[in-house]
């Protein structure tokens, strides 16, 4: 069974990203751009598809493109360094969760102070947000 040639459009569709995303990742060095043959259509190797899928999954875990580039450079053999990056990302995510919980609690308190159907001279939420 012959594999389908991975032109940029086929590659993008298989990775569930846009063609412009593939081009952007090429410009910033996340995936390599193959040589343009005489036929005019670049054919991408399977590793390009693998890298695009890796990038998508890493983005879903909250890694930035800079962090993803570092992970791709480390490769599969650098488990200790990869773990350090993952632990650092996890700590950042946990801090963001704590910050969001604090924001949620503060908003809940403001909402409790606001009478739902009564006409008031000044809305407690607006007043609280205006205070220093």
PyMOL commands that place a pseudoatom at each C-alpha (Angstrom):
pseudoatom trace, name=CA, resn=UNK, resi=1, chain=A, elem=C, hetatm=0, pos=[0.000, 0.000, 0.000]
pseudoatom trace, name=CA, resn=UNK, resi=2, chain=A, elem=C, hetatm=0, pos=[1.526, 3.280, -1.103]
pseudoatom trace, name=CA, resn=UNK, resi=3, chain=A, elem=C, hetatm=0, pos=[1.526, 6.155, 1.369]
pseudoatom trace, name=CA, resn=UNK, resi=4, chain=A, elem=C, hetatm=0, pos=[-0.091, 9.415, 0.332]
pseudoatom trace, name=CA, resn=UNK, resi=5, chain=A, elem=C, hetatm=0, pos=[2.418, 12.134, -0.523]
pseudoatom trace, name=CA, resn=UNK, resi=6, chain=A, elem=C, hetatm=0, pos=[2.423, 14.743, 2.198]
pseudoatom trace, name=CA, resn=UNK, resi=7, chain=A, elem=C, hetatm=0, pos=[2.085, 18.030, 0.372]
pseudoatom trace, name=CA, resn=UNK, resi=8, chain=A, elem=C, hetatm=0, pos=[1.505, 21.024, 2.625]
pseudoatom trace, name=CA, resn=UNK, resi=9, chain=A, elem=C, hetatm=0, pos=[-2.281, 20.792, 2.284]
pseudoatom trace, name=CA, resn=UNK, resi=10, chain=A, elem=C, hetatm=0, pos=[-2.341, 17.038, 2.959]
pseudoatom trace, name=CA, resn=UNK, resi=11, chain=A, elem=C, hetatm=0, pos=[0.036, 17.524, 5.898]
pseudoatom trace, name=CA, resn=UNK, resi=12, chain=A, elem=C, hetatm=0, pos=[-2.081, 20.333, 7.369]
pseudoatom trace, name=CA, resn=UNK, resi=13, chain=A, elem=C, hetatm=0, pos=[-5.294, 18.337, 7.005]
pseudoatom trace, name=CA, resn=UNK, resi=14, chain=A, elem=C, hetatm=0, pos=[-3.733, 15.238, 8.594]
pseudoatom trace, name=CA, resn=UNK, resi=15, chain=A, elem=C, hetatm=0, pos=[-2.440, 17.294, 11.531]
pseudoatom trace, name=CA, resn=UNK, resi=16, chain=A, elem=C, hetatm=0, pos=[-5.736, 19.191, 11.837]
pseudoatom trace, name=CA, resn=UNK, resi=17, chain=A, elem=C, hetatm=0, pos=[-4.089, 22.593, 11.443]
pseudoatom trace, name=CA, resn=UNK, resi=18, chain=A, elem=C, hetatm=0, pos=[-4.222, 25.225, 8.752]
pseudoatom trace, name=CA, resn=UNK, resi=19, chain=A, elem=C, hetatm=0, pos=[-1.734, 25.549, 5.921]
pseudoatom trace, name=CA, resn=UNK, resi=20, chain=A, elem=C, hetatm=0, pos=[-0.711, 28.962, 7.298]
pseudoatom trace, name=CA, resn=UNK, resi=21, chain=A, elem=C, hetatm=0, pos=[0.023, 27.311, 10.649]
pseudoatom trace, name=CA, resn=UNK, resi=22, chain=A, elem=C, hetatm=0, pos=[2.386, 24.879, 8.923]
pseudoatom trace, name=CA, resn=UNK, resi=23, chain=A, elem=C, hetatm=0, pos=[4.098, 27.791, 7.160]
pseudoatom trace, name=CA, resn=UNK, resi=24, chain=A, elem=C, hetatm=0, pos=[4.383, 29.717, 10.425]
pseudoatom trace, name=CA, resn=UNK, resi=25, chain=A, elem=C, hetatm=0, pos=[5.914, 26.740, 12.210]
pseudoatom trace, name=CA, resn=UNK, resi=26, chain=A, elem=C, hetatm=0, pos=[8.413, 26.460, 9.347]
pseudoatom trace, name=CA, resn=UNK, resi=27, chain=A, elem=C, hetatm=0, pos=[9.334, 30.159, 9.654]
pseudoatom trace, name=CA, resn=UNK, resi=28, chain=A, elem=C, hetatm=0, pos=[9.996, 29.849, 13.382]
pseudoatom trace, name=CA, resn=UNK, resi=29, chain=A, elem=C, hetatm=0, pos=[11.883, 26.570, 13.011]
pseudoatom trace, name=CA, resn=UNK, resi=30, chain=A, elem=C, hetatm=0, pos=[9.484, 24.113, 14.645]
pseudoatom trace, name=CA, resn=UNK, resi=31, chain=A, elem=C, hetatm=0, pos=[9.302, 21.983, 11.512]
pseudoatom trace, name=CA, resn=UNK, resi=32, chain=A, elem=C, hetatm=0, pos=[11.723, 21.747, 8.610]
pseudoatom trace, name=CA, resn=UNK, resi=33, chain=A, elem=C, hetatm=0, pos=[10.788, 22.949, 5.159]
pseudoatom trace, name=CA, resn=UNK, resi=34, chain=A, elem=C, hetatm=0, pos=[11.652, 20.363, 2.520]
pseudoatom trace, name=CA, resn=UNK, resi=35, chain=A, elem=C, hetatm=0, pos=[13.448, 21.345, -0.662]
pseudoatom trace, name=CA, resn=UNK, resi=36, chain=A, elem=C, hetatm=0, pos=[11.223, 22.406, -3.524]
pseudoatom trace, name=CA, resn=UNK, resi=37, chain=A, elem=C, hetatm=0, pos=[11.600, 19.867, -6.339]
pseudoatom trace, name=CA, resn=UNK, resi=38, chain=A, elem=C, hetatm=0, pos=[11.260, 20.648, -10.032]
pseudoatom trace, name=CA, resn=UNK, resi=39, chain=A, elem=C, hetatm=0, pos=[7.595, 19.620, -9.907]
pseudoatom trace, name=CA, resn=UNK, resi=40, chain=A, elem=C, hetatm=0, pos=[7.008, 22.588, -7.633]
pseudoatom trace, name=CA, resn=UNK, resi=41, chain=A, elem=C, hetatm=0, pos=[5.315, 20.745, -4.765]
pseudoatom trace, name=CA, resn=UNK, resi=42, chain=A, elem=C, hetatm=0, pos=[7.226, 20.143, -1.575]
pseudoatom trace, name=CA, resn=UNK, resi=43, chain=A, elem=C, hetatm=0, pos=[6.732, 16.692, -0.097]
pseudoatom trace, name=CA, resn=UNK, resi=44, chain=A, elem=C, hetatm=0, pos=[6.990, 16.505, 3.675]
pseudoatom trace, name=CA, resn=UNK, resi=45, chain=A, elem=C, hetatm=0, pos=[8.381, 13.501, 5.538]
pseudoatom trace, name=CA, resn=UNK, resi=46, chain=A, elem=C, hetatm=0, pos=[6.351, 11.616, 8.152]
pseudoatom trace, name=CA, resn=UNK, resi=47, chain=A, elem=C, hetatm=0, pos=[8.408, 13.286, 10.893]
pseudoatom trace, name=CA, resn=UNK, resi=48, chain=A, elem=C, hetatm=0, pos=[6.794, 16.617, 9.959]
pseudoatom trace, name=CA, resn=UNK, resi=49, chain=A, elem=C, hetatm=0, pos=[3.361, 15.163, 10.663]
pseudoatom trace, name=CA, resn=UNK, resi=50, chain=A, elem=C, hetatm=0, pos=[4.640, 13.637, 13.903]
pseudoatom trace, name=CA, resn=UNK, resi=51, chain=A, elem=C, hetatm=0, pos=[6.059, 17.014, 14.952]
pseudoatom trace, name=CA, resn=UNK, resi=52, chain=A, elem=C, hetatm=0, pos=[2.814, 18.833, 14.126]
pseudoatom trace, name=CA, resn=UNK, resi=53, chain=A, elem=C, hetatm=0, pos=[0.868, 16.384, 16.251]
pseudoatom trace, name=CA, resn=UNK, resi=54, chain=A, elem=C, hetatm=0, pos=[3.424, 16.785, 19.050]
pseudoatom trace, name=CA, resn=UNK, resi=55, chain=A, elem=C, hetatm=0, pos=[3.101, 20.574, 18.840]
pseudoatom trace, name=CA, resn=UNK, resi=56, chain=A, elem=C, hetatm=0, pos=[-0.709, 20.404, 18.992]
pseudoatom trace, name=CA, resn=UNK, resi=57, chain=A, elem=C, hetatm=0, pos=[-0.699, 18.131, 22.018]
pseudoatom trace, name=CA, resn=UNK, resi=58, chain=A, elem=C, hetatm=0, pos=[1.956, 20.191, 23.811]
pseudoatom trace, name=CA, resn=UNK, resi=59, chain=A, elem=C, hetatm=0, pos=[-0.074, 23.365, 23.169]
pseudoatom trace, name=CA, resn=UNK, resi=60, chain=A, elem=C, hetatm=0, pos=[-3.127, 21.675, 24.691]
pseudoatom trace, name=CA, resn=UNK, resi=61, chain=A, elem=C, hetatm=0, pos=[-1.044, 21.069, 27.825]
pseudoatom trace, name=CA, resn=UNK, resi=62, chain=A, elem=C, hetatm=0, pos=[-0.235, 24.776, 28.011]
pseudoatom trace, name=CA, resn=UNK, resi=63, chain=A, elem=C, hetatm=0, pos=[3.274, 24.807, 26.578]
pseudoatom trace, name=CA, resn=UNK, resi=64, chain=A, elem=C, hetatm=0, pos=[4.224, 27.909, 24.597]
pseudoatom trace, name=CA, resn=UNK, resi=65, chain=A, elem=C, hetatm=0, pos=[5.817, 27.615, 21.169]
pseudoatom trace, name=CA, resn=UNK, resi=66, chain=A, elem=C, hetatm=0, pos=[9.183, 28.582, 22.693]
pseudoatom trace, name=CA, resn=UNK, resi=67, chain=A, elem=C, hetatm=0, pos=[8.824, 25.798, 25.265]
pseudoatom trace, name=CA, resn=UNK, resi=68, chain=A, elem=C, hetatm=0, pos=[7.742, 23.376, 22.543]
pseudoatom trace, name=CA, resn=UNK, resi=69, chain=A, elem=C, hetatm=0, pos=[10.851, 24.247, 20.531]
pseudoatom trace, name=CA, resn=UNK, resi=70, chain=A, elem=C, hetatm=0, pos=[12.947, 23.413, 23.601]
pseudoatom trace, name=CA, resn=UNK, resi=71, chain=A, elem=C, hetatm=0, pos=[11.123, 20.100, 24.039]
pseudoatom trace, name=CA, resn=UNK, resi=72, chain=A, elem=C, hetatm=0, pos=[11.656, 19.207, 20.383]
pseudoatom trace, name=CA, resn=UNK, resi=73, chain=A, elem=C, hetatm=0, pos=[15.360, 20.016, 20.690]
pseudoatom trace, name=CA, resn=UNK, resi=74, chain=A, elem=C, hetatm=0, pos=[15.704, 17.823, 23.768]
pseudoatom trace, name=CA, resn=UNK, resi=75, chain=A, elem=C, hetatm=0, pos=[14.262, 14.833, 21.978]
pseudoatom trace, name=CA, resn=UNK, resi=76, chain=A, elem=C, hetatm=0, pos=[13.367, 11.513, 23.524]
pseudoatom trace, name=CA, resn=UNK, resi=77, chain=A, elem=C, hetatm=0, pos=[16.755, 10.834, 25.125]
pseudoatom trace, name=CA, resn=UNK, resi=78, chain=A, elem=C, hetatm=0, pos=[16.749, 13.759, 27.575]
pseudoatom trace, name=CA, resn=UNK, resi=79, chain=A, elem=C, hetatm=0, pos=[14.100, 12.553, 30.010]
pseudoatom trace, name=CA, resn=UNK, resi=80, chain=A, elem=C, hetatm=0, pos=[15.476, 14.373, 33.082]
pseudoatom trace, name=CA, resn=UNK, resi=81, chain=A, elem=C, hetatm=0, pos=[15.532, 17.758, 31.343]
pseudoatom trace, name=CA, resn=UNK, resi=82, chain=A, elem=C, hetatm=0, pos=[12.133, 17.139, 29.791]
pseudoatom trace, name=CA, resn=UNK, resi=83, chain=A, elem=C, hetatm=0, pos=[10.759, 16.281, 33.219]
pseudoatom trace, name=CA, resn=UNK, resi=84, chain=A, elem=C, hetatm=0, pos=[12.160, 19.553, 34.612]
pseudoatom trace, name=CA, resn=UNK, resi=85, chain=A, elem=C, hetatm=0, pos=[10.330, 21.521, 31.916]
pseudoatom trace, name=CA, resn=UNK, resi=86, chain=A, elem=C, hetatm=0, pos=[7.115, 19.580, 32.584]
pseudoatom trace, name=CA, resn=UNK, resi=87, chain=A, elem=C, hetatm=0, pos=[7.375, 20.141, 36.353]
pseudoatom trace, name=CA, resn=UNK, resi=88, chain=A, elem=C, hetatm=0, pos=[7.961, 23.867, 35.811]
pseudoatom trace, name=CA, resn=UNK, resi=89, chain=A, elem=C, hetatm=0, pos=[4.907, 24.040, 33.516]
pseudoatom trace, name=CA, resn=UNK, resi=90, chain=A, elem=C, hetatm=0, pos=[2.811, 22.134, 36.066]
pseudoatom trace, name=CA, resn=UNK, resi=91, chain=A, elem=C, hetatm=0, pos=[3.820, 24.589, 38.805]
pseudoatom trace, name=CA, resn=UNK, resi=92, chain=A, elem=C, hetatm=0, pos=[2.817, 27.525, 36.600]
pseudoatom trace, name=CA, resn=UNK, resi=93, chain=A, elem=C, hetatm=0, pos=[-0.546, 25.887, 35.853]
pseudoatom trace, name=CA, resn=UNK, resi=94, chain=A, elem=C, hetatm=0, pos=[-1.158, 25.217, 39.562]
pseudoatom trace, name=CA, resn=UNK, resi=95, chain=A, elem=C, hetatm=0, pos=[-0.389, 28.864, 40.355]
pseudoatom trace, name=CA, resn=UNK, resi=96, chain=A, elem=C, hetatm=0, pos=[-2.812, 29.993, 37.643]
pseudoatom trace, name=CA, resn=UNK, resi=97, chain=A, elem=C, hetatm=0, pos=[-5.477, 27.689, 39.105]
pseudoatom trace, name=CA, resn=UNK, resi=98, chain=A, elem=C, hetatm=0, pos=[-4.927, 29.234, 42.557]
pseudoatom trace, name=CA, resn=UNK, resi=99, chain=A, elem=C, hetatm=0, pos=[-5.141, 32.722, 41.048]
pseudoatom trace, name=CA, resn=UNK, resi=100, chain=A, elem=C, hetatm=0, pos=[-8.380, 31.804, 39.246]
pseudoatom trace, name=CA, resn=UNK, resi=101, chain=A, elem=C, hetatm=0, pos=[-9.839, 30.389, 42.477]
pseudoatom trace, name=CA, resn=UNK, resi=102, chain=A, elem=C, hetatm=0, pos=[-9.037, 33.670, 44.245]
pseudoatom trace, name=CA, resn=UNK, resi=103, chain=A, elem=C, hetatm=0, pos=[-10.652, 35.631, 41.430]
pseudoatom trace, name=CA, resn=UNK, resi=104, chain=A, elem=C, hetatm=0, pos=[-13.706, 33.379, 41.580]
pseudoatom trace, name=CA, resn=UNK, resi=105, chain=A, elem=C, hetatm=0, pos=[-14.051, 33.871, 45.343]
pseudoatom trace, name=CA, resn=UNK, resi=106, chain=A, elem=C, hetatm=0, pos=[-13.721, 37.640, 45.005]
pseudoatom trace, name=CA, resn=UNK, resi=107, chain=A, elem=C, hetatm=0, pos=[-16.402, 37.720, 42.298]
pseudoatom trace, name=CA, resn=UNK, resi=108, chain=A, elem=C, hetatm=0, pos=[-18.713, 35.522, 44.365]
pseudoatom trace, name=CA, resn=UNK, resi=109, chain=A, elem=C, hetatm=0, pos=[-18.411, 37.973, 47.272]
pseudoatom trace, name=CA, resn=UNK, resi=110, chain=A, elem=C, hetatm=0, pos=[-19.183, 40.911, 44.993]
pseudoatom trace, name=CA, resn=UNK, resi=111, chain=A, elem=C, hetatm=0, pos=[-22.188, 39.115, 43.529]
pseudoatom trace, name=CA, resn=UNK, resi=112, chain=A, elem=C, hetatm=0, pos=[-23.522, 38.328, 47.021]
pseudoatom trace, name=CA, resn=UNK, resi=113, chain=A, elem=C, hetatm=0, pos=[-23.377, 42.036, 47.897]
pseudoatom trace, name=CA, resn=UNK, resi=114, chain=A, elem=C, hetatm=0, pos=[-25.520, 42.979, 44.927]
pseudoatom trace, name=CA, resn=UNK, resi=115, chain=A, elem=C, hetatm=0, pos=[-29.296, 42.858, 45.403]
pseudoatom trace, name=CA, resn=UNK, resi=116, chain=A, elem=C, hetatm=0, pos=[-30.721, 41.072, 42.406]
pseudoatom trace, name=CA, resn=UNK, resi=117, chain=A, elem=C, hetatm=0, pos=[-34.008, 42.872, 41.825]
pseudoatom trace, name=CA, resn=UNK, resi=118, chain=A, elem=C, hetatm=0, pos=[-33.899, 45.915, 44.061]
pseudoatom trace, name=CA, resn=UNK, resi=119, chain=A, elem=C, hetatm=0, pos=[-33.298, 49.382, 42.706]
pseudoatom trace, name=CA, resn=UNK, resi=120, chain=A, elem=C, hetatm=0, pos=[-30.327, 50.866, 44.531]
pseudoatom trace, name=CA, resn=UNK, resi=121, chain=A, elem=C, hetatm=0, pos=[-28.635, 54.228, 44.439]
pseudoatom trace, name=CA, resn=UNK, resi=122, chain=A, elem=C, hetatm=0, pos=[-25.276, 52.705, 43.621]
pseudoatom trace, name=CA, resn=UNK, resi=123, chain=A, elem=C, hetatm=0, pos=[-24.449, 49.162, 42.533]
pseudoatom trace, name=CA, resn=UNK, resi=124, chain=A, elem=C, hetatm=0, pos=[-22.192, 47.495, 45.135]
pseudoatom trace, name=CA, resn=UNK, resi=125, chain=A, elem=C, hetatm=0, pos=[-20.198, 45.717, 42.430]
pseudoatom trace, name=CA, resn=UNK, resi=126, chain=A, elem=C, hetatm=0, pos=[-19.394, 48.976, 40.631]
pseudoatom trace, name=CA, resn=UNK, resi=127, chain=A, elem=C, hetatm=0, pos=[-18.616, 50.692, 43.952]
pseudoatom trace, name=CA, resn=UNK, resi=128, chain=A, elem=C, hetatm=0, pos=[-16.264, 47.910, 45.032]
pseudoatom trace, name=CA, resn=UNK, resi=129, chain=A, elem=C, hetatm=0, pos=[-14.422, 47.900, 41.724]
pseudoatom trace, name=CA, resn=UNK, resi=130, chain=A, elem=C, hetatm=0, pos=[-14.009, 51.685, 41.910]
pseudoatom trace, name=CA, resn=UNK, resi=131, chain=A, elem=C, hetatm=0, pos=[-12.358, 51.528, 45.353]
pseudoatom trace, name=CA, resn=UNK, resi=132, chain=A, elem=C, hetatm=0, pos=[-8.619, 51.515, 45.663]
for i in range(1, 132): cmd.bond("trace and resi %d" % i, "trace and resi %d" % (i + 1))
show_as sticks, trace
zoom trace
